Amino acid sequence: TVEDLINQVAYDNYLKDYNKKITIKKFKFKIIKNVFTGNTLKNKILKVFDRLGYEQDVAAQKFYEMLSDQYEKNQ
């Protein structure tokens, strides 16, 4: 009957909207979770730069010590 068709179309549209809402809620939850756990791209990039800066400081310190030892041996 026409009523059954109308009810079926309404039900199908409801399911489509429901699935969209659930997908959007999951996506929003994932974004919020990543922000609070520090997994954002910005935080990852900052961690990489911090690590590179630390490694450069360690390398510079070792290089300075090596040059200081060489200078002391020459004098």
PDB file of N, CA, C and O in Angstrom:
ATOM      1  N   THR A   1       0.832  -1.180   0.000  1.00  0.00           N
ATOM      2  CA  THR A   1       0.000   0.000   0.000  1.00  0.00           C
ATOM      3  C   THR A   1       0.875   1.241   0.000  1.00  0.00           C
ATOM      4  O   THR A   1       2.087   1.169   0.204  1.00  0.00           O
ATOM      5  N   VAL A   2       0.250   2.358  -0.228  1.00  0.00           N
ATOM      6  CA  VAL A   2       0.959   3.633  -0.265  1.00  0.00           C
ATOM      7  C   VAL A   2       1.514   3.970   1.111  1.00  0.00           C
ATOM      8  O   VAL A   2       2.615   4.508   1.224  1.00  0.00           O
ATOM      9  N   GLU A   3       0.762   3.658   2.149  1.00  0.00           N
ATOM     10  CA  GLU A   3       1.226   3.936   3.512  1.00  0.00           C
ATOM     11  C   GLU A   3       2.481   3.135   3.835  1.00  0.00           C
ATOM     12  O   GLU A   3       3.393   3.651   4.481  1.00  0.00           O
ATOM     13  N   ASP A   4       2.539   1.892   3.399  1.00  0.00           N
ATOM     14  CA  ASP A   4       3.730   1.065   3.636  1.00  0.00           C
ATOM     15  C   ASP A   4       4.938   1.648   2.911  1.00  0.00           C
ATOM     16  O   ASP A   4       6.036   1.679   3.466  1.00  0.00           O
ATOM     17  N   LEU A   5       4.747   2.107   1.686  1.00  0.00           N
ATOM     18  CA  LEU A   5       5.840   2.729   0.941  1.00  0.00           C
ATOM     19  C   LEU A   5       6.332   4.001   1.638  1.00  0.00           C
ATOM     20  O   LEU A   5       7.536   4.222   1.766  1.00  0.00           O
ATOM     21  N   ILE A   6       5.399   4.821   2.080  1.00  0.00           N
ATOM     22  CA  ILE A   6       5.767   6.052   2.787  1.00  0.00           C
ATOM     23  C   ILE A   6       6.514   5.717   4.070  1.00  0.00           C
ATOM     24  O   ILE A   6       7.523   6.349   4.382  1.00  0.00           O
ATOM     25  N   ASN A   7       6.030   4.731   4.814  1.00  0.00           N
ATOM     26  CA  ASN A   7       6.698   4.320   6.045  1.00  0.00           C
ATOM     27  C   ASN A   7       8.094   3.766   5.762  1.00  0.00           C
ATOM     28  O   ASN A   7       9.033   4.032   6.513  1.00  0.00           O
ATOM     29  N   GLN A   8       8.233   2.999   4.684  1.00  0.00           N
ATOM     30  CA  GLN A   8       9.541   2.437   4.339  1.00  0.00           C
ATOM     31  C   GLN A   8      10.523   3.532   3.951  1.00  0.00           C
ATOM     32  O   GLN A   8      11.679   3.499   4.372  1.00  0.00           O
ATOM     33  N   VAL A   9      10.087   4.491   3.163  1.00  0.00           N
ATOM     34  CA  VAL A   9      10.957   5.607   2.768  1.00  0.00           C
ATOM     35  C   VAL A   9      11.345   6.432   3.990  1.00  0.00           C
ATOM     36  O   VAL A   9      12.500   6.836   4.131  1.00  0.00           O
ATOM     37  N   ALA A  10      10.393   6.677   4.859  1.00  0.00           N
ATOM     38  CA  ALA A  10      10.690   7.429   6.080  1.00  0.00           C
ATOM     39  C   ALA A  10      11.686   6.665   6.946  1.00  0.00           C
ATOM     40  O   ALA A  10      12.601   7.263   7.511  1.00  0.00           O
ATOM     41  N   TYR A  11      11.515   5.355   7.055  1.00  0.00           N
ATOM     42  CA  TYR A  11      12.425   4.531   7.862  1.00  0.00           C
ATOM     43  C   TYR A  11      13.826   4.529   7.250  1.00  0.00           C
ATOM     44  O   TYR A  11      14.816   4.655   7.970  1.00  0.00           O
ATOM     45  N   ASP A  12      13.914   4.385   5.919  1.00  0.00           N
ATOM     46  CA  ASP A  12      15.226   4.404   5.260  1.00  0.00           C
ATOM     47  C   ASP A  12      15.929   5.739   5.467  1.00  0.00           C
ATOM     48  O   ASP A  12      17.131   5.773   5.728  1.00  0.00           O
ATOM     49  N   ASN A  13      15.195   6.826   5.352  1.00  0.00           N
ATOM     50  CA  ASN A  13      15.776   8.153   5.587  1.00  0.00           C
ATOM     51  C   ASN A  13      16.226   8.306   7.032  1.00  0.00           C
ATOM     52  O   ASN A  13      17.259   8.918   7.303  1.00  0.00           O
ATOM     53  N   TYR A  14      15.455   7.753   7.958  1.00  0.00           N
ATOM     54  CA  TYR A  14      15.831   7.800   9.368  1.00  0.00           C
ATOM     55  C   TYR A  14      17.147   7.061   9.584  1.00  0.00           C
ATOM     56  O   TYR A  14      18.028   7.554  10.289  1.00  0.00           O
ATOM     57  N   LEU A  15      17.285   5.876   8.977  1.00  0.00           N
ATOM     58  CA  LEU A  15      18.522   5.113   9.131  1.00  0.00           C
ATOM     59  C   LEU A  15      19.719   5.859   8.555  1.00  0.00           C
ATOM     60  O   LEU A  15      20.794   5.870   9.154  1.00  0.00           O
ATOM     61  N   LYS A  16      19.535   6.488   7.383  1.00  0.00           N
ATOM     62  CA  LYS A  16      20.630   7.253   6.787  1.00  0.00           C
ATOM     63  C   LYS A  16      21.050   8.394   7.710  1.00  0.00           C
ATOM     64  O   LYS A  16      22.242   8.585   7.950  1.00  0.00           O
ATOM     65  N   ASP A  17      20.101   9.141   8.220  1.00  0.00           N
ATOM     66  CA  ASP A  17      20.407  10.246   9.125  1.00  0.00           C
ATOM     67  C   ASP A  17      21.048   9.735  10.409  1.00  0.00           C
ATOM     68  O   ASP A  17      21.983  10.346  10.926  1.00  0.00           O
ATOM     69  N   TYR A  18      20.548   8.621  10.920  1.00  0.00           N
ATOM     70  CA  TYR A  18      21.087   8.054  12.161  1.00  0.00           C
ATOM     71  C   TYR A  18      22.544   7.645  11.967  1.00  0.00           C
ATOM     72  O   TYR A  18      23.387   7.917  12.821  1.00  0.00           O
ATOM     73  N   ASN A  19      22.838   6.991  10.842  1.00  0.00           N
ATOM     74  CA  ASN A  19      24.211   6.567  10.565  1.00  0.00           C
ATOM     75  C   ASN A  19      25.137   7.766  10.400  1.00  0.00           C
ATOM     76  O   ASN A  19      26.288   7.729  10.834  1.00  0.00           O
ATOM     77  N   LYS A  20      24.635   8.829   9.771  1.00  0.00           N
ATOM     78  CA  LYS A  20      25.449  10.041   9.629  1.00  0.00           C
ATOM     79  C   LYS A  20      25.757  10.644  10.995  1.00  0.00           C
ATOM     80  O   LYS A  20      26.888  11.055  11.257  1.00  0.00           O
ATOM     81  N   LYS A  21      24.752  10.697  11.861  1.00  0.00           N
ATOM     82  CA  LYS A  21      24.959  11.272  13.192  1.00  0.00           C
ATOM     83  C   LYS A  21      25.953  10.452  13.993  1.00  0.00           C
ATOM     84  O   LYS A  21      26.811  11.009  14.678  1.00  0.00           O
ATOM     85  N   ILE A  22      25.843   9.115  13.912  1.00  0.00           N
ATOM     86  CA  ILE A  22      26.767   8.247  14.647  1.00  0.00           C
ATOM     87  C   ILE A  22      28.183   8.430  14.110  1.00  0.00           C
ATOM     88  O   ILE A  22      29.134   8.515  14.887  1.00  0.00           O
ATOM     89  N   THR A  23      28.329   8.491  12.794  1.00  0.00           N
ATOM     90  CA  THR A  23      29.649   8.674  12.196  1.00  0.00           C
ATOM     91  C   THR A  23      30.255  10.005  12.616  1.00  0.00           C
ATOM     92  O   THR A  23      31.439  10.072  12.946  1.00  0.00           O
ATOM     93  N   ILE A  24      29.457  11.057  12.605  1.00  0.00           N
ATOM     94  CA  ILE A  24      29.949  12.374  12.999  1.00  0.00           C
ATOM     95  C   ILE A  24      30.325  12.373  14.478  1.00  0.00           C
ATOM     96  O   ILE A  24      31.338  12.964  14.852  1.00  0.00           O
ATOM     97  N   LYS A  25      29.532  11.722  15.324  1.00  0.00           N
ATOM     98  CA  LYS A  25      29.855  11.659  16.751  1.00  0.00           C
ATOM     99  C   LYS A  25      31.155  10.912  16.976  1.00  0.00           C
ATOM    100  O   LYS A  25      31.976  11.327  17.794  1.00  0.00           O
ATOM    101  N   LYS A  26      31.355   9.804  16.253  1.00  0.00           N
ATOM    102  CA  LYS A  26      32.608   9.045  16.392  1.00  0.00           C
ATOM    103  C   LYS A  26      33.792   9.887  15.938  1.00  0.00           C
ATOM    104  O   LYS A  26      34.847   9.876  16.572  1.00  0.00           O
ATOM    105  N   PHE A  27      33.617  10.617  14.838  1.00  0.00           N
ATOM    106  CA  PHE A  27      34.691  11.457  14.320  1.00  0.00           C
ATOM    107  C   PHE A  27      35.041  12.564  15.301  1.00  0.00           C
ATOM    108  O   PHE A  27      36.218  12.827  15.548  1.00  0.00           O
ATOM    109  N   LYS A  28      34.018  13.219  15.866  1.00  0.00           N
ATOM    110  CA  LYS A  28      34.256  14.269  16.858  1.00  0.00           C
ATOM    111  C   LYS A  28      34.941  13.704  18.091  1.00  0.00           C
ATOM    112  O   LYS A  28      35.851  14.326  18.638  1.00  0.00           O
ATOM    113  N   PHE A  29      34.507  12.521  18.535  1.00  0.00           N
ATOM    114  CA  PHE A  29      35.127  11.892  19.700  1.00  0.00           C
ATOM    115  C   PHE A  29      36.594  11.592  19.438  1.00  0.00           C
ATOM    116  O   PHE A  29      37.439  11.783  20.313  1.00  0.00           O
ATOM    117  N   LYS A  30      36.897  11.124  18.232  1.00  0.00           N
ATOM    118  CA  LYS A  30      38.285  10.816  17.886  1.00  0.00           C
ATOM    119  C   LYS A  30      39.144  12.075  17.911  1.00  0.00           C
ATOM    120  O   LYS A  30      40.274  12.046  18.397  1.00  0.00           O
ATOM    121  N   ILE A  31      38.612  13.182  17.388  1.00  0.00           N
ATOM    122  CA  ILE A  31      39.359  14.441  17.391  1.00  0.00           C
ATOM    123  C   ILE A  31      39.610  14.905  18.818  1.00  0.00           C
ATOM    124  O   ILE A  31      40.728  15.294  19.156  1.00  0.00           O
ATOM    125  N   ILE A  32      38.583  14.869  19.655  1.00  0.00           N
ATOM    126  CA  ILE A  32      38.734  15.303  21.044  1.00  0.00           C
ATOM    127  C   ILE A  32      39.726  14.396  21.772  1.00  0.00           C
ATOM    128  O   ILE A  32      40.561  14.882  22.535  1.00  0.00           O
ATOM    129  N   LYS A  33      39.644  13.106  21.547  1.00  0.00           N
ATOM    130  CA  LYS A  33      40.567  12.162  22.188  1.00  0.00           C
ATOM    131  C   LYS A  33      42.004  12.458  21.772  1.00  0.00           C
ATOM    132  O   LYS A  33      42.903  12.456  22.612  1.00  0.00           O
ATOM    133  N   ASN A  34      42.226  12.711  20.488  1.00  0.00           N
ATOM    134  CA  ASN A  34      43.579  13.007  20.013  1.00  0.00           C
ATOM    135  C   ASN A  34      44.121  14.292  20.607  1.00  0.00           C
ATOM    136  O   ASN A  34      45.314  14.382  20.897  1.00  0.00           O
ATOM    137  N   VAL A  35      43.272  15.282  20.791  1.00  0.00           N
ATOM    138  CA  VAL A  35      43.728  16.540  21.373  1.00  0.00           C
ATOM    139  C   VAL A  35      44.166  16.331  22.812  1.00  0.00           C
ATOM    140  O   VAL A  35      45.212  16.831  23.223  1.00  0.00           O
ATOM    141  N   PHE A  36      43.375  15.597  23.577  1.00  0.00           N
ATOM    142  CA  PHE A  36      43.700  15.425  24.987  1.00  0.00           C
ATOM    143  C   PHE A  36      44.812  14.418  25.232  1.00  0.00           C
ATOM    144  O   PHE A  36      45.469  14.471  26.273  1.00  0.00           O
ATOM    145  N   THR A  37      45.036  13.511  24.306  1.00  0.00           N
ATOM    146  CA  THR A  37      46.137  12.562  24.478  1.00  0.00           C
ATOM    147  C   THR A  37      47.421  13.068  23.846  1.00  0.00           C
ATOM    148  O   THR A  37      48.455  12.405  23.928  1.00  0.00           O
ATOM    149  N   GLY A  38      47.367  14.233  23.218  1.00  0.00           N
ATOM    150  CA  GLY A  38      48.578  14.825  22.656  1.00  0.00           C
ATOM    151  C   GLY A  38      48.983  14.239  21.331  1.00  0.00           C
ATOM    152  O   GLY A  38      50.147  14.353  20.948  1.00  0.00           O
ATOM    153  N   ASN A  39      48.078  13.620  20.618  1.00  0.00           N
ATOM    154  CA  ASN A  39      48.418  13.013  19.346  1.00  0.00           C
ATOM    155  C   ASN A  39      48.107  13.913  18.163  1.00  0.00           C
ATOM    156  O   ASN A  39      47.924  13.423  17.049  1.00  0.00           O
ATOM    157  N   THR A  40      48.044  15.196  18.378  1.00  0.00           N
ATOM    158  CA  THR A  40      47.764  16.084  17.265  1.00  0.00           C
ATOM    159  C   THR A  40      49.027  16.255  16.440  1.00  0.00           C
ATOM    160  O   THR A  40      50.137  16.032  16.923  1.00  0.00           O
ATOM    161  N   LEU A  41      48.849  16.643  15.221  1.00  0.00           N
ATOM    162  CA  LEU A  41      49.986  16.828  14.334  1.00  0.00           C
ATOM    163  C   LEU A  41      50.929  17.904  14.875  1.00  0.00           C
ATOM    164  O   LEU A  41      52.149  17.768  14.785  1.00  0.00           O
ATOM    165  N   LYS A  42      50.366  18.956  15.428  1.00  0.00           N
ATOM    166  CA  LYS A  42      51.192  20.033  15.981  1.00  0.00           C
ATOM    167  C   LYS A  42      52.063  19.511  17.112  1.00  0.00           C
ATOM    168  O   LYS A  42      53.252  19.822  17.175  1.00  0.00           O
ATOM    169  N   ASN A  43      51.475  18.714  18.014  1.00  0.00           N
ATOM    170  CA  ASN A  43      52.254  18.171  19.126  1.00  0.00           C
ATOM    171  C   ASN A  43      53.327  17.217  18.640  1.00  0.00           C
ATOM    172  O   ASN A  43      54.433  17.203  19.180  1.00  0.00           O
ATOM    173  N   LYS A  44      53.014  16.414  17.622  1.00  0.00           N
ATOM    174  CA  LYS A  44      54.018  15.501  17.080  1.00  0.00           C
ATOM    175  C   LYS A  44      55.185  16.275  16.486  1.00  0.00           C
ATOM    176  O   LYS A  44      56.344  15.911  16.682  1.00  0.00           O
ATOM    177  N   ILE A  45      54.876  17.345  15.759  1.00  0.00           N
ATOM    178  CA  ILE A  45      55.942  18.146  15.152  1.00  0.00           C
ATOM    179  C   ILE A  45      56.781  18.821  16.230  1.00  0.00           C
ATOM    180  O   ILE A  45      58.006  18.868  16.121  1.00  0.00           O
ATOM    181  N   LEU A  46      56.135  19.345  17.269  1.00  0.00           N
ATOM    182  CA  LEU A  46      56.890  19.984  18.356  1.00  0.00           C
ATOM    183  C   LEU A  46      57.784  18.983  19.072  1.00  0.00           C
ATOM    184  O   LEU A  46      58.907  19.321  19.447  1.00  0.00           O
ATOM    185  N   LYS A  47      57.307  17.758  19.270  1.00  0.00           N
ATOM    186  CA  LYS A  47      58.136  16.730  19.905  1.00  0.00           C
ATOM    187  C   LYS A  47      59.354  16.407  19.052  1.00  0.00           C
ATOM    188  O   LYS A  47      60.450  16.214  19.578  1.00  0.00           O
ATOM    189  N   VAL A  48      59.167  16.347  17.740  1.00  0.00           N
ATOM    190  CA  VAL A  48      60.290  16.069  16.847  1.00  0.00           C
ATOM    191  C   VAL A  48      61.324  17.182  16.925  1.00  0.00           C
ATOM    192  O   VAL A  48      62.523  16.917  17.006  1.00  0.00           O
ATOM    193  N   PHE A  49      60.857  18.438  16.901  1.00  0.00           N
ATOM    194  CA  PHE A  49      61.808  19.557  16.989  1.00  0.00           C
ATOM    195  C   PHE A  49      62.517  19.579  18.337  1.00  0.00           C
ATOM    196  O   PHE A  49      63.708  19.885  18.397  1.00  0.00           O
ATOM    197  N   ASP A  50      61.810  19.260  19.417  1.00  0.00           N
ATOM    198  CA  ASP A  50      62.455  19.200  20.726  1.00  0.00           C
ATOM    199  C   ASP A  50      63.530  18.126  20.745  1.00  0.00           C
ATOM    200  O   ASP A  50      64.626  18.340  21.263  1.00  0.00           O
ATOM    201  N   ARG A  51      63.209  16.972  20.178  1.00  0.00           N
ATOM    202  CA  ARG A  51      64.178  15.872  20.157  1.00  0.00           C
ATOM    203  C   ARG A  51      65.384  16.235  19.303  1.00  0.00           C
ATOM    204  O   ARG A  51      66.521  15.958  19.684  1.00  0.00           O
ATOM    205  N   LEU A  52      65.141  16.860  18.139  1.00  0.00           N
ATOM    206  CA  LEU A  52      66.252  17.280  17.291  1.00  0.00           C
ATOM    207  C   LEU A  52      67.103  18.341  17.976  1.00  0.00           C
ATOM    208  O   LEU A  52      68.329  18.313  17.874  1.00  0.00           O
ATOM    209  N   GLY A  53      66.470  19.269  18.668  1.00  0.00           N
ATOM    210  CA  GLY A  53      67.220  20.292  19.392  1.00  0.00           C
ATOM    211  C   GLY A  53      68.090  19.687  20.473  1.00  0.00           C
ATOM    212  O   GLY A  53      69.233  20.104  20.662  1.00  0.00           O
ATOM    213  N   TYR A  54      67.548  18.691  21.196  1.00  0.00           N
ATOM    214  CA  TYR A  54      68.323  18.024  22.244  1.00  0.00           C
ATOM    215  C   TYR A  54      69.514  17.284  21.634  1.00  0.00           C
ATOM    216  O   TYR A  54      70.626  17.354  22.157  1.00  0.00           O
ATOM    217  N   GLU A  55      69.278  16.574  20.528  1.00  0.00           N
ATOM    218  CA  GLU A  55      70.366  15.838  19.886  1.00  0.00           C
ATOM    219  C   GLU A  55      71.439  16.786  19.367  1.00  0.00           C
ATOM    220  O   GLU A  55      72.627  16.471  19.430  1.00  0.00           O
ATOM    221  N   GLN A  56      71.031  17.943  18.856  1.00  0.00           N
ATOM    222  CA  GLN A  56      72.013  18.923  18.401  1.00  0.00           C
ATOM    223  C   GLN A  56      72.815  19.480  19.568  1.00  0.00           C
ATOM    224  O   GLN A  56      74.019  19.704  19.441  1.00  0.00           O
ATOM    225  N   ASP A  57      72.166  19.705  20.699  1.00  0.00           N
ATOM    226  CA  ASP A  57      72.884  20.193  21.877  1.00  0.00           C
ATOM    227  C   ASP A  57      73.906  19.166  22.356  1.00  0.00           C
ATOM    228  O   ASP A  57      75.026  19.527  22.717  1.00  0.00           O
ATOM    229  N   VAL A  58      73.532  17.909  22.360  1.00  0.00           N
ATOM    230  CA  VAL A  58      74.453  16.850  22.789  1.00  0.00           C
ATOM    231  C   VAL A  58      75.627  16.756  21.819  1.00  0.00           C
ATOM    232  O   VAL A  58      76.777  16.636  22.242  1.00  0.00           O
ATOM    233  N   ALA A  59      75.339  16.809  20.519  1.00  0.00           N
ATOM    234  CA  ALA A  59      76.409  16.751  19.523  1.00  0.00           C
ATOM    235  C   ALA A  59      77.338  17.959  19.648  1.00  0.00           C
ATOM    236  O   ALA A  59      78.555  17.818  19.527  1.00  0.00           O
ATOM    237  N   ALA A  60      76.782  19.126  19.885  1.00  0.00           N
ATOM    238  CA  ALA A  60      77.611  20.331  20.040  1.00  0.00           C
ATOM    239  C   ALA A  60      78.492  20.223  21.280  1.00  0.00           C
ATOM    240  O   ALA A  60      79.656  20.622  21.251  1.00  0.00           O
ATOM    241  N   GLN A  61      77.944  19.687  22.367  1.00  0.00           N
ATOM    242  CA  GLN A  61      78.728  19.521  23.594  1.00  0.00           C
ATOM    243  C   GLN A  61      79.889  18.548  23.379  1.00  0.00           C
ATOM    244  O   GLN A  61      81.006  18.810  23.825  1.00  0.00           O
ATOM    245  N   LYS A  62      79.633  17.443  22.708  1.00  0.00           N
ATOM    246  CA  LYS A  62      80.697  16.477  22.428  1.00  0.00           C
ATOM    247  C   LYS A  62      81.757  17.083  21.513  1.00  0.00           C
ATOM    248  O   LYS A  62      82.950  16.856  21.709  1.00  0.00           O
ATOM    249  N   PHE A  63      81.327  17.848  20.519  1.00  0.00           N
ATOM    250  CA  PHE A  63      82.268  18.499  19.616  1.00  0.00           C
ATOM    251  C   PHE A  63      83.122  19.509  20.368  1.00  0.00           C
ATOM    252  O   PHE A  63      84.328  19.598  20.140  1.00  0.00           O
ATOM    253  N   TYR A  64      82.503  20.269  21.260  1.00  0.00           N
ATOM    254  CA  TYR A  64      83.238  21.240  22.064  1.00  0.00           C
ATOM    255  C   TYR A  64      84.265  20.538  22.951  1.00  0.00           C
ATOM    256  O   TYR A  64      85.399  21.001  23.072  1.00  0.00           O
ATOM    257  N   GLU A  65      83.877  19.427  23.569  1.00  0.00           N
ATOM    258  CA  GLU A  65      84.810  18.677  24.412  1.00  0.00           C
ATOM    259  C   GLU A  65      85.973  18.146  23.587  1.00  0.00           C
ATOM    260  O   GLU A  65      87.120  18.179  24.033  1.00  0.00           O
ATOM    261  N   MET A  66      85.684  17.659  22.391  1.00  0.00           N
ATOM    262  CA  MET A  66      86.734  17.145  21.524  1.00  0.00           C
ATOM    263  C   MET A  66      87.707  18.257  21.142  1.00  0.00           C
ATOM    264  O   MET A  66      88.922  18.060  21.171  1.00  0.00           O
ATOM    265  N   LEU A  67      87.178  19.420  20.786  1.00  0.00           N
ATOM    266  CA  LEU A  67      88.061  20.537  20.428  1.00  0.00           C
ATOM    267  C   LEU A  67      88.861  21.021  21.634  1.00  0.00           C
ATOM    268  O   LEU A  67      90.028  21.390  21.497  1.00  0.00           O
ATOM    269  N   SER A  68      88.244  21.022  22.810  1.00  0.00           N
ATOM    270  CA  SER A  68      88.961  21.431  24.019  1.00  0.00           C
ATOM    271  C   SER A  68      90.111  20.481  24.316  1.00  0.00           C
ATOM    272  O   SER A  68      91.197  20.918  24.698  1.00  0.00           O
ATOM    273  N   ASP A  69      89.879  19.183  24.141  1.00  0.00           N
ATOM    274  CA  ASP A  69      90.948  18.196  24.356  1.00  0.00           C
ATOM    275  C   ASP A  69      92.071  18.400  23.356  1.00  0.00           C
ATOM    276  O   ASP A  69      93.243  18.323  23.724  1.00  0.00           O
ATOM    277  N   GLN A  70      91.737  18.662  22.091  1.00  0.00           N
ATOM    278  CA  GLN A  70      92.742  18.899  21.079  1.00  0.00           C
ATOM    279  C   GLN A  70      93.554  20.165  21.385  1.00  0.00           C
ATOM    280  O   GLN A  70      94.772  20.185  21.205  1.00  0.00           O
ATOM    281  N   TYR A  71      92.886  21.193  21.836  1.00  0.00           N
ATOM    282  CA  TYR A  71      93.551  22.460  22.164  1.00  0.00           C
ATOM    283  C   TYR A  71      94.497  22.261  23.345  1.00  0.00           C
ATOM    284  O   TYR A  71      95.609  22.789  23.339  1.00  0.00           O
ATOM    285  N   GLU A  72      94.071  21.509  24.354  1.00  0.00           N
ATOM    286  CA  GLU A  72      94.924  21.274  25.525  1.00  0.00           C
ATOM    287  C   GLU A  72      96.141  20.455  25.169  1.00  0.00           C
ATOM    288  O   GLU A  72      97.218  20.688  25.719  1.00  0.00           O
ATOM    289  N   LYS A  73      96.003  19.496  24.262  1.00  0.00           N
ATOM    290  CA  LYS A  73      97.131  18.653  23.849  1.00  0.00           C
ATOM    291  C   LYS A  73      98.168  19.487  23.070  1.00  0.00           C
ATOM    292  O   LYS A  73      99.368  19.238  23.182  1.00  0.00           O
ATOM    293  N   ASN A  74      97.720  20.445  22.307  1.00  0.00           N
ATOM    294  CA  ASN A  74      98.625  21.263  21.512  1.00  0.00           C
ATOM    295  C   ASN A  74      99.365  22.288  22.339  1.00  0.00           C
ATOM    296  O   ASN A  74     100.374  22.821  21.878  1.00  0.00           O
ATOM    297  N   GLN A  75      98.912  22.581  23.525  1.00  0.00           N
ATOM    298  CA  GLN A  75      99.590  23.586  24.333  1.00  0.00           C
ATOM    299  C   GLN A  75     100.419  22.996  25.390  1.00  0.00           C
ATOM    300  O   GLN A  75     101.054  23.722  26.155  1.00  0.00           O
TER     301      GLN A  75
END
